[in-house]
Amino acid sequence: GADLLDALVERATTALTAEMPGAADAVFRTTIEYLKQRHQFGVAIGSFQALKHRAAHMFCELELTRSVVRAALVAIDRATPDAAALVSAAKARASDTFTLVSAEAIQMHGGIGVTDDLDVGLYYKRAKVAELTFGAPAYHRDRFARLHAF
């Protein structure tokens, strides 16, 4: 009974973790389009160096997250001995990245980012719910360390 439940929770955590980079990517792409379309001082706001740096940071975090999530998916699929640790690493990373990207998206959209006129604010709410579902990032970092006897 308990082993079956543990396996089920592990797979559910993995499924949620796999969803997060996709949702973060969707809000990232929406933000990039907004940066290209929104003009201030006669130029697209995406041409401002500070916003370029923030967008580049979001992109890098997304790519790193995709890598660890893929590793966790492969480990679960192949039932490798390190699967539980990889799932925890992926969940912590994906939670942090989804929250970061959606929060940055709100900031880059300005005041309209928190209205119901755009989905940006909804992505942030989804990120915060996903962050706590099946364990917060701190829990999964601790679990990863415990599984590796750190």
N, CA, C and O atoms as a GROMACS GRO file, in nm:
protein
  600
    1GLY      N    1   0.078  -0.119   0.000
    1GLY     CA    2   0.000   0.000   0.000
    1GLY      C    3   0.083   0.126   0.000
    1GLY      O    4   0.065   0.211  -0.087
    2ALA      N    5   0.175   0.141   0.096
    2ALA     CA    6   0.251   0.265   0.107
    2ALA      C    7   0.346   0.283  -0.011
    2ALA      O    8   0.366   0.394  -0.059
    3ASP      N    9   0.405   0.172  -0.058
    3ASP     CA   10   0.495   0.180  -0.173
    3ASP      C   11   0.420   0.224  -0.298
    3ASP      O   12   0.472   0.304  -0.377
    4LEU      N   13   0.300   0.174  -0.316
    4LEU     CA   14   0.218   0.212  -0.430
    4LEU      C   15   0.182   0.360  -0.423
    4LEU      O   16   0.187   0.431  -0.524
    5LEU      N   17   0.145   0.405  -0.305
    5LEU     CA   18   0.111   0.546  -0.286
    5LEU      C   19   0.233   0.635  -0.312
    5LEU      O   20   0.220   0.740  -0.376
    6ASP      N   21   0.349   0.595  -0.263
    6ASP     CA   22   0.472   0.672  -0.288
    6ASP      C   23   0.501   0.683  -0.438
    6ASP      O   24   0.537   0.790  -0.488
    7ALA      N   25   0.486   0.572  -0.509
    7ALA     CA   26   0.509   0.572  -0.654
    7ALA      C   27   0.410   0.662  -0.726
    7ALA      O   28   0.445   0.732  -0.821
    8LEU      N   29   0.286   0.660  -0.681
    8LEU     CA   30   0.182   0.744  -0.742
    8LEU      C   31   0.212   0.892  -0.719
    8LEU      O   32   0.201   0.973  -0.812
    9VAL      N   33   0.249   0.928  -0.598
    9VAL     CA   34   0.283   1.068  -0.568
    9VAL      C   35   0.406   1.111  -0.648
    9VAL      O   36   0.413   1.225  -0.695
   10GLU      N   37   0.502   1.022  -0.662
   10GLU     CA   38   0.623   1.052  -0.740
   10GLU      C   39   0.587   1.083  -0.885
   10GLU      O   40   0.638   1.179  -0.944
   11ARG      N   41   0.500   1.002  -0.942
   11ARG     CA   42   0.458   1.025  -1.082
   11ARG      C   43   0.372   1.151  -1.095
   11ARG      O   44   0.384   1.224  -1.194
   12ALA      N   45   0.286   1.176  -0.999
   12ALA     CA   46   0.204   1.297  -1.002
   12ALA      C   47   0.292   1.422  -0.991
   12ALA      O   48   0.270   1.521  -1.060
   13THR      N   49   0.391   1.415  -0.905
   13THR     CA   50   0.486   1.526  -0.891
   13THR      C   51   0.561   1.548  -1.021
   13THR      O   52   0.581   1.662  -1.064
   14THR      N   53   0.601   1.439  -1.084
   14THR     CA   54   0.671   1.448  -1.212
   14THR      C   55   0.582   1.509  -1.319
   14THR      O   56   0.629   1.592  -1.398
   15ALA      N   57   0.457   1.470  -1.323
   15ALA     CA   58   0.364   1.525  -1.423
   15ALA      C   59   0.347   1.676  -1.404
   15ALA      O   60   0.352   1.752  -1.501
   16LEU      N   61   0.328   1.718  -1.281
   16LEU     CA   62   0.315   1.861  -1.253
   16LEU      C   63   0.444   1.934  -1.289
   16LEU      O   64   0.441   2.044  -1.346
   17THR      N   65   0.555   1.874  -1.255
   17THR     CA   66   0.686   1.933  -1.284
   17THR      C   67   0.706   1.950  -1.434
   17THR      O   68   0.764   2.049  -1.479
   18ALA      N   69   0.660   1.853  -1.512
   18ALA     CA   70   0.674   1.860  -1.657
   18ALA      C   71   0.586   1.970  -1.718
   18ALA      O   72   0.618   2.024  -1.824
   19GLU      N   73   0.477   2.003  -1.652
   19GLU     CA   74   0.387   2.108  -1.700
   19GLU      C   75   0.446   2.247  -1.681
   19GLU      O   76   0.423   2.337  -1.762
   20MET      N   77   0.522   2.265  -1.575
   20MET     CA   78   0.568   2.399  -1.537
   20MET      C   79   0.658   2.468  -1.641
   20MET      O   80   0.636   2.586  -1.669
   21PRO      N   81   0.758   2.401  -1.700
   21PRO     CA   82   0.838   2.471  -1.801
   21PRO      C   83   0.755   2.510  -1.924
   21PRO      O   84   0.782   2.613  -1.986
   22GLY      N   85   0.657   2.431  -1.959
   22GLY     CA   86   0.571   2.466  -2.072
   22GLY      C   87   0.490   2.590  -2.045
   22GLY      O   88   0.477   2.678  -2.131
   23ALA      N   89   0.434   2.598  -1.925
   23ALA     CA   90   0.357   2.717  -1.888
   23ALA      C   91   0.448   2.839  -1.877
   23ALA      O   92   0.412   2.948  -1.921
   24ALA      N   93   0.566   2.820  -1.819
   24ALA     CA   94   0.662   2.930  -1.808
   24ALA      C   95   0.705   2.978  -1.947
   24ALA      O   96   0.721   3.098  -1.970
   25ASP      N   97   0.723   2.884  -2.039
   25ASP     CA   98   0.760   2.920  -2.176
   25ASP      C   99   0.648   3.000  -2.243
   25ASP      O  100   0.675   3.095  -2.317
   26ALA      N  101   0.524   2.962  -2.218
   26ALA     CA  102   0.410   3.034  -2.278
   26ALA      C  103   0.407   3.179  -2.230
   26ALA      O  104   0.389   3.270  -2.311
   27VAL      N  105   0.423   3.201  -2.101
   27VAL     CA  106   0.421   3.339  -2.050
   27VAL      C  107   0.548   3.414  -2.094
   27VAL      O  108   0.543   3.535  -2.114
   28PHE      N  109   0.658   3.344  -2.109
   28PHE     CA  110   0.781   3.407  -2.159
   28PHE      C  111   0.760   3.456  -2.302
   28PHE      O  112   0.794   3.570  -2.335
   29ARG      N  113   0.705   3.371  -2.387
   29ARG     CA  114   0.681   3.409  -2.528
   29ARG      C  115   0.583   3.525  -2.538
   29ARG      O  116   0.600   3.615  -2.620
   30THR      N  117   0.480   3.522  -2.455
   30THR     CA  118   0.384   3.633  -2.451
   30THR      C  119   0.455   3.763  -2.415
   30THR      O  120   0.428   3.868  -2.472
   31THR      N  121   0.545   3.755  -2.320
   31THR     CA  122   0.620   3.872  -2.275
   31THR      C  123   0.713   3.924  -2.384
   31THR      O  124   0.723   4.045  -2.405
   32ILE      N  125   0.780   3.834  -2.453
   32ILE     CA  126   0.870   3.876  -2.561
   32ILE      C  127   0.791   3.948  -2.670
   32ILE      O  128   0.836   4.051  -2.721
   33GLU      N  129   0.675   3.896  -2.705
   33GLU     CA  130   0.590   3.964  -2.804
   33GLU      C  131   0.548   4.102  -2.756
   33GLU      O  132   0.548   4.198  -2.833
   34TYR      N  133   0.514   4.112  -2.629
   34TYR     CA  134   0.474   4.241  -2.572
   34TYR      C  135   0.591   4.340  -2.578
   34TYR      O  136   0.571   4.457  -2.611
   35LEU      N  137   0.711   4.294  -2.547
   35LEU     CA  138   0.828   4.381  -2.552
   35LEU      C  139   0.856   4.432  -2.693
   35LEU      O  140   0.909   4.541  -2.710
   36LYS      N  141   0.820   4.353  -2.793
   36LYS     CA  142   0.838   4.394  -2.932
   36LYS      C  143   0.731   4.494  -2.976
   36LYS      O  144   0.758   4.583  -3.056
   37GLN      N  145   0.610   4.479  -2.922
   37GLN     CA  146   0.497   4.561  -2.966
   37GLN      C  147   0.481   4.691  -2.888
   37GLN      O  148   0.440   4.792  -2.946
   38ARG      N  149   0.512   4.692  -2.761
   38ARG     CA  150   0.489   4.810  -2.676
   38ARG      C  151   0.598   4.913  -2.701
   38ARG      O  152   0.717   4.884  -2.692
   39HIS      N  153   0.556   5.034  -2.731
   39HIS     CA  154   0.651   5.143  -2.757
   39HIS      C  155   0.645   5.248  -2.647
   39HIS      O  156   0.538   5.282  -2.597
   40GLN      N  157   0.761   5.296  -2.612
   40GLN     CA  158   0.775   5.404  -2.514
   40GLN      C  159   0.891   5.492  -2.561
   40GLN      O  160   0.993   5.439  -2.605
   41PHE      N  161   0.876   5.620  -2.554
   41PHE     CA  162   0.979   5.714  -2.599
   41PHE      C  163   1.014   5.691  -2.746
   41PHE      O  164   1.127   5.715  -2.788
   42GLY      N  165   0.916   5.645  -2.824
   42GLY     CA  166   0.934   5.628  -2.967
   42GLY      C  167   1.002   5.500  -3.010
   42GLY      O  168   1.029   5.482  -3.129
   43VAL      N  169   1.032   5.410  -2.917
   43VAL     CA  170   1.097   5.283  -2.952
   43VAL      C  171   1.030   5.167  -2.879
   43VAL      O  172   0.964   5.187  -2.777
   44ALA      N  173   1.048   5.047  -2.932
   44ALA     CA  174   0.995   4.928  -2.864
   44ALA      C  175   1.067   4.911  -2.731
   44ALA      O  176   1.189   4.926  -2.724
   45ILE      N  177   0.992   4.880  -2.626
   45ILE     CA  178   1.055   4.867  -2.495
   45ILE      C  179   1.151   4.749  -2.490
   45ILE      O  180   1.239   4.743  -2.404
   46GLY      N  181   1.135   4.655  -2.582
   46GLY     CA  182   1.227   4.542  -2.590
   46GLY      C  183   1.368   4.583  -2.630
   46GLY      O  184   1.461   4.504  -2.619
   47SER      N  185   1.384   4.706  -2.678
   47SER     CA  186   1.517   4.754  -2.716
   47SER      C  187   1.595   4.807  -2.596
   47SER      O  188   1.714   4.836  -2.607
   48PHE      N  189   1.529   4.820  -2.481
   48PHE     CA  190   1.597   4.870  -2.361
   48PHE      C  191   1.686   4.760  -2.303
   48PHE      O  192   1.643   4.647  -2.284
   49GLN      N  193   1.810   4.796  -2.276
   49GLN     CA  194   1.909   4.697  -2.232
   49GLN      C  195   1.866   4.624  -2.104
   49GLN      O  196   1.886   4.503  -2.093
   50ALA      N  197   1.810   4.694  -2.009
   50ALA     CA  198   1.770   4.631  -1.883
   50ALA      C  199   1.666   4.522  -1.907
   50ALA      O  200   1.671   4.416  -1.845
   51LEU      N  201   1.572   4.548  -1.998
   51LEU     CA  202   1.469   4.448  -2.027
   51LEU      C  203   1.528   4.332  -2.107
   51LEU      O  204   1.485   4.217  -2.091
   52LYS      N  205   1.624   4.361  -2.193
   52LYS     CA  206   1.692   4.253  -2.267
   52LYS      C  207   1.762   4.159  -2.169
   52LYS      O  208   1.756   4.037  -2.183
   53HIS      N  209   1.829   4.216  -2.070
   53HIS     CA  210   1.901   4.134  -1.972
   53HIS      C  211   1.803   4.049  -1.891
   53HIS      O  212   1.830   3.932  -1.865
   54ARG      N  213   1.691   4.107  -1.853
   54ARG     CA  214   1.592   4.031  -1.776
   54ARG      C  215   1.535   3.917  -1.861
   54ARG      O  216   1.516   3.806  -1.812
   55ALA      N  217   1.508   3.946  -1.989
   55ALA     CA  218   1.456   3.842  -2.078
   55ALA      C  219   1.559   3.732  -2.100
   55ALA      O  220   1.524   3.614  -2.104
   56ALA      N  221   1.685   3.769  -2.114
   56ALA     CA  222   1.791   3.670  -2.132
   56ALA      C  223   1.803   3.581  -2.008
   56ALA      O  224   1.822   3.460  -2.019
   57HIS      N  225   1.791   3.641  -1.890
   57HIS     CA  226   1.795   3.564  -1.766
   57HIS      C  227   1.679   3.465  -1.760
   57HIS      O  228   1.697   3.349  -1.723
   58MET      N  229   1.560   3.510  -1.798
   58MET     CA  230   1.444   3.421  -1.800
   58MET      C  231   1.468   3.304  -1.896
   58MET      O  232   1.438   3.189  -1.863
   59PHE      N  233   1.522   3.334  -2.014
   59PHE     CA  234   1.548   3.230  -2.114
   59PHE      C  235   1.647   3.126  -2.060
   59PHE      O  236   1.625   3.006  -2.074
   60CYS      N  237   1.755   3.173  -2.000
   60CYS     CA  238   1.856   3.081  -1.945
   60CYS      C  239   1.797   2.992  -1.837
   60CYS      O  240   1.823   2.871  -1.834
   61GLU      N  241   1.719   3.050  -1.748
   61GLU     CA  242   1.655   2.971  -1.642
   61GLU      C  243   1.561   2.866  -1.702
   61GLU      O  244   1.556   2.752  -1.654
   62LEU      N  245   1.488   2.903  -1.806
   62LEU     CA  246   1.399   2.807  -1.872
   62LEU      C  247   1.477   2.691  -1.933
   62LEU      O  248   1.436   2.575  -1.918
   63GLU      N  249   1.587   2.720  -1.999
   63GLU     CA  250   1.666   2.614  -2.062
   63GLU      C  251   1.724   2.518  -1.958
   63GLU      O  252   1.721   2.397  -1.976
   64LEU      N  253   1.777   2.573  -1.849
   64LEU     CA  254   1.830   2.488  -1.742
   64LEU      C  255   1.720   2.402  -1.681
   64LEU      O  256   1.743   2.285  -1.649
   65THR      N  257   1.604   2.459  -1.665
   65THR     CA  258   1.491   2.386  -1.607
   65THR      C  259   1.447   2.273  -1.698
   65THR      O  260   1.421   2.162  -1.653
   66ARG      N  261   1.439   2.302  -1.828
   66ARG     CA  262   1.401   2.196  -1.923
   66ARG      C  263   1.495   2.077  -1.913
   66ARG      O  264   1.451   1.962  -1.920
   67SER      N  265   1.623   2.104  -1.897
   67SER     CA  266   1.722   1.995  -1.889
   67SER      C  267   1.699   1.906  -1.769
   67SER      O  268   1.697   1.783  -1.782
   68VAL      N  269   1.681   1.965  -1.652
   68VAL     CA  270   1.663   1.883  -1.532
   68VAL      C  271   1.527   1.812  -1.534
   68VAL      O  272   1.515   1.702  -1.482
   69VAL      N  273   1.426   1.875  -1.592
   69VAL     CA  274   1.295   1.809  -1.601
   69VAL      C  275   1.304   1.689  -1.695
   69VAL      O  276   1.248   1.583  -1.666
   70ARG      N  277   1.373   1.706  -1.808
   70ARG     CA  278   1.390   1.592  -1.900
   70ARG      C  279   1.463   1.477  -1.830
   70ARG      O  280   1.425   1.361  -1.846
   71ALA      N  281   1.565   1.509  -1.754
   71ALA     CA  282   1.639   1.405  -1.681
   71ALA      C  283   1.548   1.332  -1.583
   71ALA      O  284   1.556   1.210  -1.570
   72ALA      N  285   1.462   1.405  -1.515
   72ALA     CA  286   1.368   1.343  -1.421
   72ALA      C  287   1.268   1.254  -1.494
   72ALA      O  288   1.236   1.145  -1.447
   73LEU      N  289   1.220   1.300  -1.608
   73LEU     CA  290   1.124   1.220  -1.685
   73LEU      C  291   1.186   1.090  -1.733
   73LEU      O  292   1.123   0.984  -1.727
   74VAL      N  293   1.309   1.097  -1.780
   74VAL     CA  294   1.379   0.976  -1.825
   74VAL      C  295   1.401   0.882  -1.707
   74VAL      O  296   1.381   0.762  -1.719
   75ALA      N  297   1.441   0.936  -1.594
   75ALA     CA  298   1.466   0.854  -1.475
   75ALA      C  299   1.339   0.784  -1.428
   75ALA      O  300   1.343   0.667  -1.391
   76ILE      N  301   1.228   0.854  -1.428
   76ILE     CA  302   1.100   0.793  -1.388
   76ILE      C  303   1.060   0.686  -1.488
   76ILE      O  304   1.017   0.577  -1.450
   77ASP      N  305   1.076   0.716  -1.617
   77ASP     CA  306   1.038   0.621  -1.721
   77ASP      C  307   1.120   0.493  -1.714
   77ASP      O  308   1.069   0.384  -1.738
   78ARG      N  309   1.247   0.507  -1.681
   78ARG     CA  310   1.337   0.391  -1.676
   78ARG      C  311   1.351   0.333  -1.536
   78ARG      O  312   1.422   0.234  -1.515
   79ALA      N  313   1.284   0.394  -1.439
   79ALA     CA  314   1.288   0.350  -1.299
   79ALA      C  315   1.432   0.338  -1.248
   79ALA      O  316   1.469   0.237  -1.188
   80THR      N  317   1.511   0.440  -1.272
   80THR     CA  318   1.650   0.440  -1.227
   80THR      C  319   1.658   0.463  -1.077
   80THR      O  320   1.565   0.519  -1.018
   81PRO      N  321   1.766   0.421  -1.014
   81PRO     CA  322   1.779   0.438  -0.868
   81PRO      C  323   1.778   0.584  -0.821
   81PRO      O  324   1.740   0.613  -0.708
   82ASP      N  325   1.819   0.674  -0.908
   82ASP     CA  326   1.822   0.816  -0.870
   82ASP      C  327   1.696   0.893  -0.910
   82ASP      O  328   1.695   1.016  -0.907
   83ALA      N  329   1.592   0.822  -0.948
   83ALA     CA  330   1.470   0.887  -0.996
   83ALA      C  331   1.409   0.982  -0.893
   83ALA      O  332   1.372   1.094  -0.927
   84ALA      N  333   1.398   0.939  -0.770
   84ALA     CA  334   1.336   1.023  -0.667
   84ALA      C  335   1.415   1.152  -0.647
   84ALA      O  336   1.356   1.260  -0.633
   85ALA      N  337   1.547   1.142  -0.646
   85ALA     CA  338   1.630   1.262  -0.629
   85ALA      C  339   1.616   1.355  -0.748
   85ALA      O  340   1.608   1.477  -0.732
   86LEU      N  341   1.612   1.298  -0.868
   86LEU     CA  342   1.597   1.382  -0.988
   86LEU      C  343   1.460   1.449  -0.992
   86LEU      O  344   1.449   1.564  -1.036
   87VAL      N  345   1.358   1.379  -0.948
   87VAL     CA  346   1.224   1.440  -0.943
   87VAL      C  347   1.225   1.558  -0.846
   87VAL      O  348   1.169   1.663  -0.877
   88SER      N  349   1.287   1.541  -0.732
   88SER     CA  350   1.294   1.652  -0.636
   88SER      C  351   1.376   1.769  -0.690
   88SER      O  352   1.338   1.885  -0.672
   89ALA      N  353   1.487   1.740  -0.756
   89ALA     CA  354   1.567   1.847  -0.815
   89ALA      C  355   1.486   1.921  -0.922
   89ALA      O  356   1.489   2.044  -0.929
   90ALA      N  357   1.415   1.844  -1.003
   90ALA     CA  358   1.334   1.905  -1.109
   90ALA      C  359   1.218   1.986  -1.054
   90ALA      O  360   1.189   2.095  -1.103
   91LYS      N  361   1.153   1.934  -0.951
   91LYS     CA  362   1.038   2.006  -0.893
   91LYS      C  363   1.083   2.137  -0.831
   91LYS      O  364   1.018   2.240  -0.851
   92ALA      N  365   1.192   2.136  -0.756
   92ALA     CA  366   1.243   2.259  -0.695
   92ALA      C  367   1.282   2.360  -0.802
   92ALA      O  368   1.247   2.478  -0.794
   93ARG      N  369   1.353   2.313  -0.902
   93ARG     CA  370   1.399   2.402  -1.011
   93ARG      C  371   1.281   2.456  -1.091
   93ARG      O  372   1.275   2.576  -1.119
   94ALA      N  373   1.188   2.369  -1.129
   94ALA     CA  374   1.074   2.412  -1.210
   94ALA      C  375   0.985   2.510  -1.134
   94ALA      O  376   0.935   2.606  -1.192
   95SER      N  377   0.966   2.486  -1.006
   95SER     CA  378   0.886   2.578  -0.924
   95SER      C  379   0.949   2.716  -0.920
   95SER      O  380   0.882   2.817  -0.941
   96ASP      N  381   1.078   2.719  -0.893
   96ASP     CA  382   1.149   2.847  -0.887
   96ASP      C  383   1.145   2.920  -1.021
   96ASP      O  384   1.124   3.041  -1.026
   97THR      N  385   1.166   2.846  -1.128
   97THR     CA  386   1.170   2.908  -1.261
   97THR      C  387   1.034   2.960  -1.304
   97THR      O  388   1.023   3.071  -1.355
   98PHE      N  389   0.929   2.880  -1.283
   98PHE     CA  390   0.794   2.923  -1.322
   98PHE      C  391   0.754   3.048  -1.245
   98PHE      O  392   0.696   3.140  -1.302
   99THR      N  393   0.785   3.051  -1.117
   99THR     CA  394   0.754   3.170  -1.036
   99THR      C  395   0.834   3.290  -1.084
   99THR      O  396   0.780   3.399  -1.097
  100LEU      N  397   0.963   3.271  -1.108
  100LEU     CA  398   1.049   3.380  -1.156
  100LEU      C  399   0.998   3.436  -1.288
  100LEU      O  400   0.980   3.557  -1.302
  101VAL      N  401   0.976   3.348  -1.385
  101VAL     CA  402   0.936   3.392  -1.519
  101VAL      C  403   0.802   3.463  -1.516
  101VAL      O  404   0.784   3.566  -1.581
  102SER      N  405   0.707   3.408  -1.442
  102SER     CA  406   0.574   3.472  -1.438
  102SER      C  407   0.578   3.604  -1.362
  102SER      O  408   0.507   3.698  -1.398
  103ALA      N  409   0.659   3.614  -1.257
  103ALA     CA  410   0.672   3.740  -1.184
  103ALA      C  411   0.743   3.846  -1.269
  103ALA      O  412   0.703   3.962  -1.270
  104GLU      N  413   0.847   3.805  -1.340
  104GLU     CA  414   0.916   3.898  -1.431
  104GLU      C  415   0.822   3.943  -1.542
  104GLU      O  416   0.825   4.060  -1.583
  105ALA      N  417   0.739   3.852  -1.591
  105ALA     CA  418   0.644   3.888  -1.697
  105ALA      C  419   0.549   3.997  -1.649
  105ALA      O  420   0.520   4.091  -1.722
  106ILE      N  421   0.501   3.984  -1.527
  106ILE     CA  422   0.413   4.087  -1.471
  106ILE      C  423   0.487   4.221  -1.468
  106ILE      O  424   0.432   4.323  -1.508
  107GLN      N  425   0.610   4.220  -1.420
  107GLN     CA  426   0.688   4.344  -1.412
  107GLN      C  427   0.710   4.405  -1.550
  107GLN      O  428   0.699   4.527  -1.566
  108MET      N  429   0.742   4.323  -1.648
  108MET     CA  430   0.770   4.374  -1.781
  108MET      C  431   0.644   4.426  -1.852
  108MET      O  432   0.652   4.514  -1.937
  109HIS      N  433   0.530   4.371  -1.815
  109HIS     CA  434   0.404   4.419  -1.872
  109HIS      C  435   0.355   4.545  -1.801
  109HIS      O  436   0.266   4.614  -1.852
  110GLY      N  437   0.412   4.576  -1.688
  110GLY     CA  438   0.367   4.692  -1.613
  110GLY      C  439   0.232   4.667  -1.548
  110GLY      O  440   0.199   4.552  -1.518
  111GLY      N  441   0.155   4.770  -1.526
  111GLY     CA  442   0.028   4.760  -1.456
  111GLY      C  443  -0.071   4.665  -1.520
  111GLY      O  444  -0.150   4.601  -1.451
  112ILE      N  445  -0.068   4.655  -1.653
  112ILE     CA  446  -0.164   4.567  -1.721
  112ILE      C  447  -0.136   4.420  -1.693
  112ILE      O  448  -0.223   4.335  -1.712
  113GLY      N  449  -0.015   4.390  -1.646
  113GLY     CA  450   0.022   4.252  -1.616
  113GLY      C  451  -0.056   4.190  -1.501
  113GLY      O  452  -0.064   4.068  -1.490
  114VAL      N  453  -0.114   4.273  -1.416
  114VAL     CA  454  -0.189   4.220  -1.302
  114VAL      C  455  -0.340   4.227  -1.323
  114VAL      O  456  -0.417   4.190  -1.234
  115THR      N  457  -0.383   4.274  -1.438
  115THR     CA  458  -0.526   4.281  -1.465
  115THR      C  459  -0.574   4.149  -1.524
  115THR      O  460  -0.494   4.064  -1.563
  116ASP      N  461  -0.704   4.133  -1.529
  116ASP     CA  462  -0.761   4.013  -1.591
  116ASP      C  463  -0.770   4.026  -1.743
  116ASP      O  464  -0.818   3.935  -1.810
  117ASP      N  465  -0.725   4.140  -1.797
  117ASP     CA  466  -0.726   4.159  -1.942
  117ASP      C  467  -0.624   4.071  -2.012
  117ASP      O  468  -0.640   4.037  -2.130
  118LEU      N  469  -0.519   4.036  -1.941
  118LEU     CA  470  -0.414   3.949  -1.995
  118LEU      C  471  -0.401   3.824  -1.907
  118LEU      O  472  -0.441   3.825  -1.791
  119ASP      N  473  -0.346   3.719  -1.964
  119ASP     CA  474  -0.327   3.594  -1.890
  119ASP      C  475  -0.202   3.595  -1.803
  119ASP      O  476  -0.181   3.501  -1.726
  120VAL      N  477  -0.121   3.698  -1.813
  120VAL     CA  478   0.006   3.702  -1.741
  120VAL      C  479  -0.014   3.682  -1.590
  120VAL      O  480   0.056   3.603  -1.528
  121GLY      N  481  -0.108   3.753  -1.533
  121GLY     CA  482  -0.136   3.740  -1.390
  121GLY      C  483  -0.186   3.601  -1.353
  121GLY      O  484  -0.157   3.551  -1.245
  122LEU      N  485  -0.261   3.540  -1.445
  122LEU     CA  486  -0.311   3.404  -1.420
  122LEU      C  487  -0.197   3.304  -1.418
  122LEU      O  488  -0.199   3.209  -1.339
  123TYR      N  489  -0.097   3.323  -1.502
  123TYR     CA  490   0.020   3.236  -1.500
  123TYR      C  491   0.092   3.246  -1.366
  123TYR      O  492   0.137   3.145  -1.312
  124TYR      N  493   0.102   3.367  -1.313
  124TYR     CA  494   0.166   3.384  -1.183
  124TYR      C  495   0.089   3.309  -1.074
  124TYR      O  496   0.149   3.242  -0.990
  125LYS      N  497  -0.043   3.321  -1.077
  125LYS     CA  498  -0.125   3.249  -0.978
  125LYS      C  499  -0.105   3.098  -0.993
  125LYS      O  500  -0.095   3.027  -0.893
  126ARG      N  501  -0.100   3.050  -1.116
  126ARG     CA  502  -0.078   2.908  -1.141
  126ARG      C  503   0.060   2.866  -1.090
  126ARG      O  504   0.075   2.758  -1.033
  127ALA      N  505   0.158   2.951  -1.111
  127ALA     CA  506   0.294   2.920  -1.063
  127ALA      C  507   0.297   2.906  -0.912
  127ALA      O  508   0.362   2.816  -0.859
  128LYS      N  509   0.227   2.994  -0.842
  128LYS     CA  510   0.227   2.988  -0.695
  128LYS      C  511   0.155   2.864  -0.644
  128LYS      O  512   0.196   2.805  -0.543
  129VAL      N  513   0.048   2.823  -0.711
  129VAL     CA  514  -0.022   2.700  -0.672
  129VAL      C  515   0.067   2.578  -0.700
  129VAL      O  516   0.082   2.490  -0.614
  130ALA      N  517   0.125   2.574  -0.819
  130ALA     CA  518   0.211   2.460  -0.856
  130ALA      C  519   0.334   2.452  -0.766
  130ALA      O  520   0.383   2.343  -0.737
  131GLU      N  521   0.383   2.567  -0.724
  131GLU     CA  522   0.500   2.572  -0.637
  131GLU      C  523   0.478   2.493  -0.508
  131GLU      O  524   0.570   2.428  -0.458
  132LEU      N  525   0.358   2.499  -0.454
  132LEU     CA  526   0.329   2.434  -0.326
  132LEU      C  527   0.268   2.295  -0.339
  132LEU      O  528   0.268   2.218  -0.243
  133THR      N  529   0.217   2.262  -0.456
  133THR     CA  530   0.155   2.132  -0.477
  133THR      C  531   0.262   2.022  -0.477
  133THR      O  532   0.363   2.035  -0.547
  134PHE      N  533   0.241   1.918  -0.402
  134PHE     CA  534   0.334   1.805  -0.387
  134PHE      C  535   0.467   1.846  -0.325
  134PHE      O  536   0.568   1.779  -0.346
  135GLY      N  537   0.469   1.954  -0.251
  135GLY     CA  538   0.590   1.995  -0.180
  135GLY      C  539   0.652   2.120  -0.235
  135GLY      O  540   0.673   2.134  -0.356
  136ALA      N  541   0.682   2.212  -0.146
  136ALA     CA  542   0.745   2.339  -0.184
  136ALA      C  543   0.890   2.314  -0.228
  136ALA      O  544   0.946   2.208  -0.198
  137PRO      N  545   0.950   2.410  -0.297
  137PRO     CA  546   1.090   2.392  -0.340
  137PRO      C  547   1.186   2.360  -0.225
  137PRO      O  548   1.276   2.278  -0.242
  138ALA      N  549   1.168   2.422  -0.110
  138ALA     CA  550   1.256   2.394   0.004
  138ALA      C  551   1.246   2.248   0.047
  138ALA      O  552   1.348   2.187   0.080
  139TYR      N  553   1.126   2.194   0.047
  139TYR     CA  554   1.108   2.052   0.081
  139TYR      C  555   1.186   1.965  -0.017
  139TYR      O  556   1.256   1.872   0.024
  140HIS      N  557   1.174   1.994  -0.146
  140HIS     CA  558   1.239   1.911  -0.247
  140HIS      C  559   1.391   1.928  -0.246
  140HIS      O  560   1.464   1.832  -0.276
  141ARG      N  561   1.440   2.046  -0.213
  141ARG     CA  562   1.585   2.062  -0.199
  141ARG      C  563   1.636   1.980  -0.080
  141ARG      O  564   1.740   1.914  -0.090
  142ASP      N  565   1.563   1.984   0.030
  142ASP     CA  566   1.600   1.903   0.147
  142ASP      C  567   1.593   1.754   0.115
  142ASP      O  568   1.680   1.677   0.154
  143ARG      N  569   1.490   1.715   0.043
  143ARG     CA  570   1.474   1.574   0.005
  143ARG      C  571   1.589   1.529  -0.085
  143ARG      O  572   1.644   1.421  -0.067
  144PHE      N  573   1.624   1.613  -0.181
  144PHE     CA  574   1.737   1.583  -0.270
  144PHE      C  575   1.864   1.562  -0.188
  144PHE      O  576   1.938   1.466  -0.210
  145ALA      N  577   1.890   1.653  -0.096
  145ALA     CA  578   2.010   1.643  -0.011
  145ALA      C  579   2.006   1.516   0.074
  145ALA      O  580   2.107   1.448   0.090
  146ARG      N  581   1.890   1.486   0.130
  146ARG     CA  582   1.875   1.366   0.214
  146ARG      C  583   1.898   1.240   0.132
  146ARG      O  584   1.965   1.147   0.178
  147LEU      N  585   1.844   1.235   0.010
  147LEU     CA  586   1.860   1.117  -0.075
  147LEU      C  587   2.005   1.097  -0.119
  147LEU      O  588   2.047   0.986  -0.149
  148HIS      N  589   2.080   1.205  -0.122
  148HIS     CA  590   2.222   1.197  -0.158
  148HIS      C  591   2.312   1.198  -0.035
  148HIS      O  592   2.434   1.205  -0.047
  149ALA      N  593   2.252   1.191   0.082
  149ALA     CA  594   2.325   1.187   0.210
  149ALA      C  595   2.418   1.307   0.226
  149ALA      O  596   2.531   1.293   0.274
  150PHE      N  597   2.371   1.422   0.187
  150PHE     CA  598   2.448   1.547   0.206
  150PHE      C  599   2.435   1.591   0.349
  150PHE      O  600   2.492   1.693   0.388
   0.00000   0.00000   0.00000
